[in-house]
Structure formats: structure tokens, C-alpha cells
Amino acid sequence: MGTIREIGRFCRRQWYMLPVAAAAVILFTVLHEAAHAAAVIVQGGQVTEFVWLPQGGRWGHIRFIFSHDDYSAFAIAVAPYCMWLAVSLGAAVLSLRPRGWSFFAASWIFVWLYAGPLGDIAYAAFGWLKGSPNDFYNAFGAPGRSAAVFVLVGALAAVLLGYFVQRRLYAGSALSGKAYVLLAGAVPVLLAL
């Protein structure tokens, strides 16, 4: 079977992900902002505004206040990304299940527990490299050359691990290496359009 046909068949079998995507974007934004808010609350702060619908060119945001100065702005900025990394690693652990998963379950795990969370991290990391004043900027400052190397290595590691996760989850329906690499390369291009 040709690589393009293999990718087409794989994607067609997951058509039900498209109608869920709009709701998932909202849910991801809510969870992202909730992680920021949790980092504020755990440190004794108060969340004064919680916005989860896109507005003003931003996906969402929170505002907060502290009655003390000894809180970690870094922890608040990176909280969603730590959460997403944990969720993605949880998906990798789920892929190790000996009995395997149905195609439907594998799709939900791979798309919403592995790729989606890592997509939010990538969106922030690559935005940071392009000069966006986002959470990564708040946590790490202006990016230098080493930041670009770190982001690229992290992205490649996520894609490589993703190959093995999808092989385990989808079993006999998993993408071949060539198809996976082609699809993994095409997704960011399509999302950028």
C-alpha cells in the first residue's frame, strides 16, 4: 500500500476526532488555565480572573494577586506544560498495556492524551522562539541559540516516542515508520495554515 494511501486510510478511520476538535480546544484551554490557577492557589495566591475563551489574540488567561512576595512566577508559568508532559507520559504508559486497545480507544489515547498535550507545549515553545511574549518567555526570558536547540531536541524526542506509542496503541493498525514521519511532518504545516 502506498504511503499516502496508508495515511489517508488511517486518518479516515478517525473521522470522529474532527467534530470533537472544537470542544477539545476549549477543554484544553480550560485545563491549561486551570493549571496556572492551581499553581497560584497552591502558593497562597488568589485568582481574580479566569478567561478560557479566546479574546484579544490570546487563547485564554488568568489574573492573580498575592498578599506576599515569596511566590514563584516560574512555577505559575510552567504549570500547564508540566501537567501536559505528565498526561503525555501517562499515555505512553497506557500504550504498554499487554492486552492492547481497540482502534477507537487507541485513537482517543493517542490524539487527546499524547499528541494534543504535546501540541500545546510545542505551540508555546515554537511561539517563544518566534518572539511571542508567552508563558515560556515569562518562565525562561528571551530565547537564545541554546533554546532553539533544546526545543528542537524536545520536539524530535516527542515525535520519536510518539512513533513507539502509536505502534503499541494501534498495534496492527499503526502507521509504518515512513507514513508516521510524513504525517508527523505534515501536521505542523497544516496547523500553521
N, C-alpha and C positions, 0 to 999 in steps of 0.2 A: 504494500500500500504506500502511495506517495506521502511524503511528509506533510504537505499542505492538506491533503485529504484526511490524514490521521488527526491533525489539529482540528479541522472542521468537524469531524465526527465526534471528537472529544468535547468540543465546545457545544455542539448541538445537543448532546446528551445532558448538558447542564443548563438548558434554556431557562429553567425555572429560577436561576440566580438573577436574571435581568430584572424581573418585576420586584424582586426583594432589594435590589441595589439602592434605590432611592431611600427606602426606610432604613437600610443598613448605614448609609452615610449619616443620617440623622442620629441613629443609635450610637455610631462610633463617635460622633461629635459630643453627644451627651456623656458617654463614658470617658472620653478624653478630658472634658472639662471637669467631670466628677473626680478624676484622679488629681487634677490640680487642686480642686476644692478640698479633697481629703488630706492632701499634704499641708494645706493651710490649717485645717481644723486640728490635725494631729499635733501641730506645733503651737496650738493655743490661739490661733487667729480666728477672725470672723469673716465669712464670705458675705459681701454686701451686694454682689450682682452675679448672676449666673445666666449667661446667654448661650443658648445651644442652637439657635437658628442663624444662618449666615446673614450678616449685615455689615455694611461699611467695608467690604472687601475682606472680611475675616469670617472663618467658619463658625467661630464661637469665641467666648472669652469669659473670664471671671474677674471680678474686682474684690479686693480683700483689704482688711486692716488688721493691724496688730497693736496691742497696747504695750508691747515690749519690742526691743530692738534685736533680740538674740534669736532670730529665726533664719532659716536657710532658704534664700531665694532660689538657690541652685536646686534644692530638693523639690520646690514647687514647680520649677520649670521642667525638670526631667521626669516628674512623677508619671505622666501618661506613657512615656516611652519605656520606662521600667515595667509598667503594667503590660504594655503590648508585647514586650520581649518575653515576659513570663507566660502570657497567653500563647504566643507562638511556640515557645519551648514545650508548653503543655500539649499543643497539637502534635509536636514531634514525638512526645511520649505516647500519646494516643495511637500514633502510627505503629507503635511496637506491639500492639495487641496481637497475640498469636492467632486468634480466630479470624482476623481481618474484618473488613467493614463492607457493607453494601455500597454500591456506587453512589447512591443518594447520600448516605451518611458520610462517605469519604469526601464528597463534594462540599458538604457543609463544613466539615472539619478543615479541609484544605483551604477553601476560599475565605471563610469567615473567622477561623481561628489561627490560620497560619499566614496566608497571603495578605488579607485585609489589615491585620495589625502591623505587619512589617511594611505595608504600603503607607500607613500613617507615619511611621518612623522615617521611611525614605522621602516622603513628601516634605517633612520638616528638614531633614538632613540636606537634601539637594536644594531646597529653598534657601537654606542658610548659606550654602556655598555660592548661590547666585546673589547674595546680599540681602535677603529678606530679614527684617528685624523680628524674627520669630522666637520660639522657645529655645532653640539651640543657641541663638545669638545671646539670649538672656542668660543661659547657663554657661556658655563657653567663650563669649566675646566674639570678635571678628574672626572669621576663619583664615587660617594660613595655609601654606602648602601642605603641611602635615595633616591638616584637617581633611583636605581633599583625598589624600592617600587613605586615611582612616575610613572615610565614608565609602570610598571605592572598595576597599578590602571588606568592609562590613556588608556591602551590597552583594559582592561576589560570594561571600560566605553564606548569606541568606539564600541566594539562588542555588548554590551547590547543595546546602542542606535541604532546600525545598525539593530538589530532584529526588533525593532519597526518601523524603517524607511522602511525596506523591507516589513514588514506586510502592511504598509499603501500604499506603491507604487504598489506592486504586487497584493494587495487585495486577491481575491480568488485563485490566482496562487502563493501566497507567501509560503515560506518554513515553516514547522512546527518548533516548538522550538527545538526538538531533531535533526532534519535534519539541521537546521541552525547552531547549536552548533557544530555538526560533520563537516560540511563544513567549518565553521569559523576556526576550529582547524586544518583542513587538508590543507587549503590554504597556511599558512606559511611554513608548512612542505614541500609541493610540490614546493614552490618557492625557498626553501633552497637547493633543489636537483640540 
